[in-house]
Amino acid sequence: MAKKNDWVRIHRNVLEAKERTGKLPDDTKHVPLEMWVKGHLVNETAEIGDEVTIITRVGRQEHGTLIEVNPFYQLDYGEYVPEITAIEDQLRAALFGGNEK
């Protein structure tokens, strides 16, 4: 449950696929143009999935479906790739003459 002034993220389809220009790559023109944006909730209360209005950090008013309350960055560089370690070892050997770290 979110309440007025909570920091939230919303989602909205800006253009449906049929409304988009035909001058797009095939894999792009068959999907909607989507927007995700964060801001402070204007509504008194809302639950995930509700249509809400927000005010962004730059003062724009946007509307969309509430998808997250108190969103944060979730950075992930992917799974471990053993080949990267092998490349590091090769580079160290070529540049510094050894494997010292």
C-alpha positions, 0 to 999 in steps of 0.5 A: 500500500502506498500513500500520498508523497511516497516515492513510486514507479509507474508504467504506461504504454505511450503508444500501442504497436498499431500507433507507431510509425512504420519506419522502425525495425521489424522487432520494434514496430510490433510492440508498444512504446512503454514508459517507466518513471518514478515520482511522488504519489499524488493519490491519497492511497494506492495499491500495486496495479492501481492507476495513479498520478505522480509528480516527477523530480523535475515537476512533470505530472505523469499517470500510469499503473503503480508497479513499485513502492520505494524503488531502488537500483538493482545492478547486476553484471550477470553470472560468473563467466570463467572465460573472463578469468582466463582472459584476465590471466592472459592479459596480466601475463602479456602486460606485466609478465605474470599472474600477480594480483 
